[in-house]
Amino acid sequence: MRSLLITAALVAGLVGAAPAADATTRGLPPVLSPAAENQFPEGVAWDPSRRSLLVGSLTTPALITAVGRDGVNRTVVSDPELPGFVGMKVDAARQRLVAVYGNPNDPGVSGLAVYDLVTGVRERLVDLAGGTNSANDVALDPAGNAYVTDAGSGAVYRVDLAGHVSTLVRDPRLTPAIGANGIVWHPGGYLLVTNYTTGHLYRLDRGRLTEVWLPRPLVGADGIVLRPDGTLVVVTNRLAGVPGSAPAVHVLALVGRFAVPLSTTAWPDPAPTTAAVTPYGTYVVDGRLDAFLTGGSADDFVLRRL
């Protein structure tokens, strides 16, 4: 344990001393609040081709819009057949945009949609609905395979480039009701997955699920992203009312099978859900889901730099 603490201290020191890979402040303002009537975005991704942040919607028609330096909200995808979008990623190498579709108000519809990044034309729809399934977030590996979390049934699915689906894992540790949530691909060749309700973090390597040690659970853990300096950013919220949850952004250093906390920032927006790494910093989205879940309305959303 002593050697672990020494290693963790060294990692924390190096991360804190070196200029953060995404800390450049040029290019995007620190806060963007685009006008958007009842869009309620839950997911966000960086699009290098547009030099913009892409966000989804939990409304019909399902929208994906781009927000650049000028703060204007421009439509990239409009899909009237889908109830809304949750997590999303840009596959810049293949000029694709992959987005999990679904809506808390329509649990029978759930899956992965693939769009041409340039035109916004849909290329593929992969149905993942059934039973308690509730697709939530998505990660991409270098080969273009997508990995989708299922918050309802505690599963992670693999969707290849041809749209074939396989179940990597289905595990009670990724339940209960709101279980498997945020997911990210690690360059070491494995996945990291959060459990929203328990706040536990897991490593998924070739179908084997092992817990990553945390000094305390990150209850309400929603989206996660891995920054170029190797640190993991975890966004938590209290949207589901889980005891102990709070709107915050946590930065951790990964040391083997341990996650060492480096910082926790109490978030000024009440309902942050996830984040995206850009050349200008890590941006966290608050899509006003607190209003959405209580039947309210919203005329904007917030993208705020960590």
Order of alpha helices (4+ residues) and beta strands (2+ residues): alpha-beta-beta-beta-beta-beta-beta-beta-beta-beta-beta-beta-beta-beta-beta-beta-beta-beta-beta-beta-beta-beta-beta-beta-alpha-beta
